[in-house]
Amino acid sequence: MRVPVLLCVLLCVSEAPGPVSGAGADKSCTDLRQFYTGKGFTLVEVPQTEISGEHLRMCPQGPTCCTTTMEENLAGLSSRETEGLIREAGRSLQSAFNALHRSFDTYFTELHGRSERSLQEVLSPLGPLYSQNTRLYADLYTDLRQYYRGSALNLDETLTEFWSQLLERTFKISAPTDVTLSDDYLECVAKQQETLRPFGDVPRDMKAKLIRAFVTARSFVQGLIISGEVVRKVSQVHLSPECTKALMKLVYCPHCRGTASLKPCSNYCSNVMKGCLANQADLDPEWQNLIDTMIQVASSFSTEPSLDVVLSSIPARIYEAVHFLQENLDKFTDKVYQTCGNPGELGTGSPSVHEQRKKSSSLTASEYKPSPTAGLRLEMQVSDLSSKLREMRQYWIQLPVALCSKLAAGGANQEKCWNGVTKARYLPEVMGDGLANQINNPEVELDITKPDMTIRQQIMQLKIMSNRLKNAMEGNDVDFQDASDDISGSGSGMCFGVQCHRNRAFDYSPDATRARGAATFQTRLCGLLLLLPLVSLLLQR
């Protein structure tokens, strides 16, 4: 009976992990030593031949060329490399958003500029009603430009003020030369705009179309900026310790076992990456919602009245409104006198204006329309924006797939790949996307009750931006929060001292976006410096 027992003991000893005696059993670690130094590590305590692997905590135990220190070093490296790949993918997506921003911003500012440059050509037939009001017209375009750039001004009030000032000036220029109109009287005239409608339906119609056009354009630009900021912040989130262990087992454990050429099975890689990027995948519903909404906004630019028509027709609509007042000036004047009183004897009005009314009576707003090429360019712009945005829709759930495409074995090699233990098919099922679906992930241990708060904040940022865009499509003005602030920031609705001004702008141009971070830092630093004297006084007490 002793012989079989002795044979069993010898057999068990021969199969136990640890250094194996005998020249035939030794396996060189030369390849791993070269690989290890190539990654920037030293060869201190790196074995020459395989050692027992019972010390391993991440890789499967068994004959290995890796010490505990080596395992920890390679685990840290796998985490840093994966984070680098995530940041690289994020930078690529940010660049795509920046390119869309530059493209649309260039198109919109050129459209705005061409409309402004056409003012003289369109309005010069009005004579003194144009030449004496050039500053007023220029200020309107300046306000519109600042609003598009993110100014806190109220566009509805701005347009109402423009028409009130235009009415005052037109009435004053058209008044008899021997009549002096006081500021109070002109203010009374301006107040008749809503009831008497001296410019016809133009102010109301033009206001509705301009507000919708500029609100959607501004919110679209802000949507592009917010999307890029979300990508930047989420791409900087560090991977968890549990993920680091899983990545080590996925990427570098085959090197420790001397099977460096063995690539991970694709389903195995998917489970690791889906576990590591579970929080990021939770962005997907709101991300797709935002992208879809931005595509709707982009499509609305070409919906009648299209963006190019609205901007290009501003001078023609102003001409149409002034011409309407000229045609009905006598009736309007009579009603004003009934309400505001008679400032003096009725005269014949300014001779130059009277003559200009005859000359301009044959002109109509329909003569001023954007060229067919302008409409074609808008269609191309909308098509390009929409197609590129669609490519970004599934970014967060496609990210694990993209990372595994660089790491895992191809589809034909699923029987001869690294499954985390050995060279064989990976049997567990692939998990779904998102944190809740990782409860049974066999590769990454996750507490699904503790989501990443940075990513939760960015999910809320996406939701808020989607709501802003939907409001914008209805022509509803919205207050924008500075994209450089966190979701808990005060946004653009707060200012201090001399900074509180109707035209205080948050410039969303591509160049200004880069500069805003430095300005925010300077503002916060100034605030801290102002608090120092108060702190000193309190300490003295």
C-alpha positions in Angstrom: 0.0 0.0 0.0 3.0 2.3 0.6 4.1 2.3 -3.1 0.9 3.8 -4.6 0.8 6.5 -1.8 4.5 7.4 -2.5 3.8 7.6 -6.2 0.8 10.0 -5.5 3.0 12.2 -3.3 5.7 12.4 -5.9 3.1 13.1 -8.7 1.6 16.0 -6.6 5.0 17.5 -5.9 6.0 17.4 -9.5 2.8 19.4 -10.5 2.9 22.0 -7.7 3.8 25.7 -8.7 7.3 26.9 -8.0 10.8 26.4 -9.6 11.0 23.2 -11.4 14.3 21.2 -11.3 15.7 19.7 -14.4 17.1 21.4 -17.5 14.2 20.3 -19.7 11.6 22.1 -17.5 13.3 25.5 -17.4 11.8 28.1 -19.7 13.7 31.3 -20.5 12.2 34.8 -19.7 14.3 36.5 -22.4 11.4 37.7 -24.4 9.6 39.2 -21.4 12.8 40.8 -20.2 13.2 42.6 -23.5 9.5 43.6 -23.6 9.7 44.8 -20.0 12.7 47.0 -20.6 11.1 48.3 -23.8 8.2 49.6 -21.7 10.7 51.7 -19.6 11.2 49.4 -16.6 14.5 48.1 -15.2 15.6 44.5 -15.0 16.1 44.5 -11.2 14.7 41.3 -9.7 13.4 40.2 -13.1 13.9 36.4 -13.3 16.0 34.8 -16.0 13.7 31.7 -16.2 10.1 30.9 -15.1 9.3 30.9 -11.4 6.3 29.6 -9.4 3.3 31.9 -9.8 1.5 31.5 -6.4 2.4 35.1 -5.6 0.3 36.5 -8.6 -2.8 38.5 -7.6 -4.1 39.5 -11.0 -2.9 36.9 -13.4 -3.8 33.2 -13.2 -1.4 31.4 -10.9 1.1 29.1 -12.6 4.6 29.2 -14.1 5.4 32.8 -14.8 8.1 35.3 -15.6 6.5 38.1 -13.6 7.2 39.0 -10.0 4.7 40.8 -7.8 6.4 44.1 -8.5 6.3 43.4 -12.3 2.6 42.6 -12.1 1.9 45.8 -10.3 4.0 47.8 -12.8 2.4 46.3 -15.8 -1.1 46.7 -14.3 -0.4 50.5 -13.9 0.9 50.6 -17.4 -2.2 48.9 -18.8 -4.4 51.4 -17.1 -2.4 54.4 -18.3 -2.3 53.1 -21.8 -6.1 52.5 -21.9 -6.7 56.0 -20.4 -4.5 57.4 -23.1 -6.5 55.6 -25.8 -9.7 57.0 -24.3 -8.3 60.5 -24.2 -7.1 60.2 -27.8 -10.5 59.1 -28.9 -12.0 62.0 -27.0 -9.6 64.5 -28.5 -10.6 63.2 -32.0 -14.3 63.8 -31.2 -13.6 67.2 -29.7 -11.7 68.2 -32.9 -14.8 67.1 -34.9 -17.1 69.3 -32.8 -14.6 72.2 -33.1 -14.6 71.8 -36.9 -18.4 71.9 -37.0 -18.4 75.0 -34.8 -15.9 76.8 -37.1 -17.8 75.8 -40.2 -21.2 77.0 -38.9 -19.7 80.1 -37.3 -18.0 81.1 -40.5 -21.2 80.6 -42.5 -23.4 82.5 -40.1 -21.0 85.5 -39.6 -20.5 85.8 -43.4 -24.3 85.7 -43.9 -24.7 88.3 -41.2 -22.0 90.5 -42.7 -23.4 90.3 -46.3 -26.8 91.4 -44.9 -25.2 94.4 -43.1 -23.2 95.4 -46.2 -26.4 95.4 -48.3 -28.0 98.1 -46.1 -26.8 101.0 -48.1 -27.9 99.5 -51.4 -31.4 98.6 -50.2 -32.2 101.6 -48.0 -30.5 104.5 -49.8 -33.7 105.1 -51.9 -35.2 106.3 -48.5 -32.9 109.4 -48.7 -32.6 111.2 -45.3 -34.6 108.4 -43.6 -31.5 106.2 -44.3 -28.6 108.7 -44.3 -29.7 110.2 -40.9 -30.3 106.8 -39.3 -27.2 104.9 -40.4 -26.0 104.6 -36.8 -29.3 103.1 -35.7 -29.2 100.5 -38.4 -25.6 99.6 -37.6 -26.4 99.3 -33.9 -29.1 96.8 -34.7 -26.6 94.6 -36.5 -24.2 95.0 -33.7 -26.8 93.9 -31.2 -27.7 90.9 -33.3 -24.1 89.9 -33.6 -23.5 90.2 -29.9 -26.6 88.2 -29.1 -25.4 85.4 -31.4 -22.0 85.5 -29.6 -23.8 84.9 -26.3 -24.7 88.4 -25.0 -27.1 88.5 -22.1 -29.3 91.1 -23.9 -33.0 90.4 -24.4 -33.6 90.1 -28.2 -37.3 90.9 -28.0 -36.6 94.1 -26.1 -33.8 95.0 -28.4 -36.0 94.7 -31.5 -38.8 96.6 -29.9 -36.4 99.4 -29.0 -35.1 99.5 -32.5 -38.6 100.0 -34.0 -39.4 102.6 -31.4 -36.3 104.7 -32.2 -36.9 104.3 -35.9 -40.5 105.5 -35.5 -39.3 108.6 -33.4 -36.7 109.5 -36.0 -38.9 108.9 -39.0 -41.7 111.0 -37.5 -39.2 113.8 -36.6 -37.6 113.9 -40.0 -41.1 113.8 -41.7 -42.5 116.6 -39.4 -43.0 120.2 -40.7 -39.8 122.1 -40.7 -41.3 124.8 -38.5 -42.4 122.4 -35.8 -40.1 121.4 -32.9 -40.8 118.0 -31.3 -39.7 117.6 -27.7 -38.3 114.3 -26.3 -41.5 113.8 -24.3 -43.6 114.2 -27.4 -41.4 111.7 -29.4 -41.7 109.3 -26.5 -45.5 109.6 -26.8 -45.2 108.9 -30.5 -43.1 105.8 -29.9 -45.7 104.4 -27.5 -48.3 104.4 -30.4 -46.4 101.6 -32.1 -48.4 98.7 -30.7 -51.8 100.3 -31.1 -51.4 102.2 -34.4 -48.9 99.8 -36.1 -47.3 102.6 -38.2 -44.9 100.1 -39.8 -47.7 97.6 -40.6 -47.1 93.9 -39.8 -43.4 94.1 -40.5 -42.1 94.6 -37.0 -44.1 91.8 -35.5 -43.4 89.4 -38.4 -39.7 90.3 -38.6 -39.3 90.0 -34.8 -40.7 86.5 -34.7 -38.5 85.3 -37.5 -35.3 87.0 -36.3 -35.7 85.7 -32.7 -36.3 82.2 -33.9 -33.3 82.4 -36.3 -30.9 83.9 -33.8 -32.1 81.8 -30.8 -31.6 78.6 -32.8 -28.3 79.6 -34.2 -26.9 80.6 -30.9 -28.2 77.6 -29.1 -26.8 75.3 -31.9 -23.4 76.8 -31.4 -23.7 76.4 -27.6 -24.8 72.8 -28.1 -21.6 72.1 -30.1 -19.5 73.7 -27.4 -21.2 71.8 -24.5 -20.9 68.5 -26.4 -17.2 69.0 -26.8 -16.8 70.0 -23.1 -18.7 66.9 -22.0 -16.4 64.7 -24.1 -13.3 66.5 -22.6 -14.4 66.1 -19.0 -15.6 62.5 -19.3 -12.4 61.4 -21.2 -10.4 62.6 -18.2 -12.2 60.4 -15.7 -9.7 57.8 -14.2 -10.3 54.1 -14.4 -11.1 52.3 -11.2 -8.7 49.9 -9.4 -11.0 47.0 -10.3 -10.7 48.0 -13.9 -6.9 48.2 -13.6 -6.8 44.6 -12.4 -9.1 43.4 -15.3 -7.0 45.3 -17.9 -3.8 43.7 -16.5 -5.3 40.3 -16.9 -6.6 41.1 -20.4 -3.4 42.8 -21.8 -0.2 41.7 -20.0 -0.9 38.4 -18.3 -0.2 36.5 -21.5 3.2 38.2 -21.5 3.9 36.9 -18.0 2.9 33.4 -19.1 5.2 33.5 -22.1 2.4 33.7 -24.7 2.8 37.3 -25.8 1.5 36.6 -29.3 -1.8 35.5 -27.9 -4.5 38.1 -28.4 -7.6 38.4 -26.1 -10.8 36.9 -27.3 -13.1 39.6 -28.6 -16.0 38.8 -26.2 -13.6 38.7 -23.3 -12.3 42.2 -24.2 -15.8 43.4 -24.6 -16.8 42.4 -21.1 -13.6 44.1 -19.6 -14.2 47.3 -21.5 -17.9 47.4 -20.9 -17.1 47.0 -17.2 -14.4 49.7 -17.2 -16.6 52.1 -19.2 -19.9 51.3 -17.6 -20.4 54.9 -16.3 -19.4 56.4 -19.6 -22.0 54.2 -21.4 -24.7 55.7 -19.2 -24.2 59.0 -21.1 -25.7 57.3 -24.2 -29.4 58.0 -23.9 -29.0 61.8 -23.2 -26.1 62.0 -25.6 -28.2 60.6 -28.4 -31.1 62.8 -27.4 -28.8 65.9 -27.7 -27.3 64.8 -31.0 -30.8 64.1 -32.4 -32.0 67.5 -31.2 -29.0 69.3 -32.8 -29.8 67.5 -36.1 -33.4 68.8 -35.8 -32.1 72.3 -35.2 -29.7 72.1 -38.1 -32.6 70.9 -40.3 -34.7 73.9 -39.2 -32.2 76.3 -40.6 -33.4 75.3 -44.1 -37.1 75.3 -43.2 -39.1 78.2 -44.7 -38.4 80.9 -43.9 -34.8 79.7 -44.1 -31.9 81.1 -42.1 -30.3 82.8 -45.2 -33.6 84.4 -46.2 -34.3 85.8 -42.7 -30.9 87.4 -42.4 -30.6 88.5 -46.0 -34.0 90.2 -46.0 -33.4 92.4 -42.9 -32.7 95.5 -45.0 -35.6 94.8 -47.3 -38.0 94.4 -44.4 -36.8 97.6 -42.9 -37.4 99.4 -46.2 -40.8 97.8 -46.5 -41.7 99.0 -43.0 -40.5 102.6 -43.6 -42.2 102.7 -47.0 -45.5 101.6 -45.4 -45.2 104.4 -42.9 -44.5 106.9 -45.6 -47.5 105.8 -47.5 -49.7 106.2 -44.5 -47.9 109.0 -42.7 -50.8 111.5 -42.9 -53.3 109.1 -41.3 -50.7 108.1 -38.6 -50.0 111.8 -37.9 -53.6 112.6 -37.4 -54.0 109.8 -34.9 -50.8 110.8 -33.1 -52.1 114.4 -32.8 -55.3 113.0 -31.4 -53.5 111.1 -28.7 -50.3 113.1 -28.0 -51.7 116.6 -28.9 -50.8 119.0 -31.7 -47.2 120.3 -31.4 -47.9 123.1 -33.9 -49.7 124.0 -37.2 -49.9 121.2 -39.7 -47.4 121.8 -42.5 -46.4 120.1 -45.7 -43.5 118.2 -44.1 -39.9 118.1 -45.1 -39.6 118.7 -48.9 -36.8 116.2 -49.3 -38.8 113.5 -47.6 -41.9 114.4 -49.6 -39.9 114.0 -52.8 -38.3 110.8 -51.7 -41.7 109.3 -51.0 -42.5 109.7 -54.7 -39.2 108.2 -55.8 -39.3 105.2 -53.6 -42.9 104.3 -54.1 -42.1 101.9 -56.9 -39.7 99.8 -54.8 -40.8 96.6 -53.1 -39.1 94.3 -50.6 -39.5 91.4 -53.0 -36.7 92.8 -55.2 -34.2 91.9 -52.5 -33.8 88.1 -52.1 -30.7 85.9 -51.5 -29.2 84.5 -54.6 -29.8 80.8 -55.5 -26.2 80.0 -54.6 -26.9 81.2 -51.1 -29.7 78.7 -50.7 -27.5 75.9 -52.2 -24.7 76.7 -49.7 -27.2 76.5 -46.8 -28.4 73.1 -48.0 -24.8 71.9 -48.2 -24.1 73.3 -44.7 -27.1 71.6 -43.2 -26.3 68.3 -44.9 -22.7 68.4 -43.7 -23.7 69.2 -40.1 -26.4 66.5 -40.0 -24.2 63.7 -41.5 -21.3 64.4 -39.2 -23.5 64.7 -36.1 -25.1 61.3 -37.0 -21.7 59.7 -36.9 -21.3 60.8 -33.3 -24.6 59.5 -32.0 -23.4 56.2 -30.6 -19.9 57.3 -29.5 -20.2 56.2 -25.8 -21.5 52.7 -26.5 -19.1 52.2 -29.5 -16.1 53.2 -27.4 -15.5 49.7 -25.9 -15.8 48.3 -29.4 -13.3 50.7 -30.8 -10.8 50.0 -28.0 -11.2 46.2 -28.4 -10.6 46.5 -32.2 -7.0 47.5 -31.3 -6.5 44.8 -28.7 -8.6 41.7 -29.4 -8.2 38.8 -31.8 -10.2 38.9 -35.1 -13.5 37.0 -35.6 -11.8 33.9 -37.1 -9.5 33.3 -34.1 -12.1 32.9 -31.3 -11.0 29.3 -30.6 -7.3 30.3 -30.3 -7.3 33.4 -28.2 -6.6 34.5 -24.6 -9.7 34.0 -22.5 -8.2 35.2 -19.2 -7.0 31.8 -18.2 -5.6 30.0 -21.2 -5.7 29.7 -24.9 -9.3 28.7 -25.6 -12.8 30.1 -26.5 -14.3 32.6 -24.1 -17.6 31.2 -22.8 -19.4 33.8 -20.7 -22.0 36.0 -22.4 -21.3 39.6 -23.3 -22.8 42.1 -20.9 -25.1 44.9 -22.0 -24.2 48.6 -21.9 -24.2 50.8 -18.8 -23.7 50.5 -15.1 -26.9 48.6 -14.3 -26.0 45.8 -16.8 -22.7 45.0 -15.1 -24.1 43.4 -12.0 -23.1 40.0 -13.3 -19.9 41.0 -15.2 -17.4 38.2 -14.7 -14.4 40.3 -15.4 -14.8 43.7 -13.6 -16.2 44.0 -10.0 -18.5 47.0 -9.8 -20.8 48.5 -7.2 -23.7 49.5 -9.4 -25.2 51.6 -6.6 -22.3 54.0 -6.7 -22.2 55.8 -10.1 -19.4 58.2 -10.9 -20.5 61.7 -9.9 -18.5 63.6 -12.5 -20.2 61.6 -15.3 -23.6 62.1 -13.6 -23.0 65.9 -13.7 -22.3 65.7 -17.4 -25.4 63.6 -18.0 -27.4 66.5 -16.4 -25.5 69.0 -18.6 -26.6 67.1 -21.7 -30.2 67.0 -20.5 -30.2 70.8 -19.9 -28.7 71.5 -23.3 -31.3 69.4 -25.0 -34.1 71.3 -23.3 -32.5 74.6 -24.4 -32.4 73.5 -28.0 -36.0 72.3 -28.0 -37.0 75.7 -26.5 -35.0 77.4 -29.2 -36.8 75.6 -32.0 -40.0 77.2 -30.6 -38.4 80.6 -30.7 -38.1 80.8 -26.9 -35.1 82.7 -25.6 -33.0 80.9 -23.0 -30.2 82.0 -20.6 -27.0 80.3 -21.3 -24.6 78.9 -18.7 -20.9 79.5 -19.4 -19.6 76.2 -20.9 -16.4 76.5 -18.8 -18.4 76.3 -15.5 -19.6 73.2 -13.7 -23.2 72.3 -13.8 -23.6 73.8 -10.3 -22.3 77.2 -11.5 -24.4 80.3 -11.6 -24.3 80.7 -15.3 -24.8 83.8 -17.3 -27.6 85.3 -15.2 -25.3 86.9 -12.6 -22.8 89.7 -12.9 -21.2 92.3 -10.6 -20.7 96.0 -10.7 -19.8 97.5 -14.0 -20.0 94.1 -15.6 -23.8 94.3 -15.4 -24.6 95.6 -18.8 -27.3 94.8 -21.4 -24.6 93.9 -23.9 -22.4 91.8 -21.6 -21.4 89.0 -23.9 -20.2 85.4 -23.5 -18.4 85.1 -26.8 -18.9 81.6 -28.3 -16.6 82.2 -31.3 -14.0 79.4 -31.7 -11.2 81.8 -30.6 -13.0 83.2 -27.6 -13.9 79.8 -26.3 -10.2 79.0 -25.8 -9.7 82.3 -23.9 -12.6 81.9 -21.6 -10.8 79.5 -19.2 -8.1 82.1 -18.4 -10.7 84.8 -17.9 -12.7 82.6 -15.5 -9.5 82.0 -13.5 -8.7 85.7 -13.3 -12.2 86.5 -12.1 -12.1 83.9 -9.3 -8.6 85.0 -8.3 -9.8 88.6 -8.0 -12.6 87.5 -5.8 -10.3 85.7 -3.4 -8.0 88.8 -3.2 -11.0 90.9 -2.3 -11.8 88.6 0.6 -8.3 88.7 2.2 -8.8 92.1 4.0 -12.0 90.8 5.6 -10.3 87.6 6.7 -7.5 89.6 8.2 -10.0 91.8 10.2 -11.8 88.8 11.5 -8.6 87.2 12.7 -7.6 90.4 14.6 -10.9 90.2 16.5 
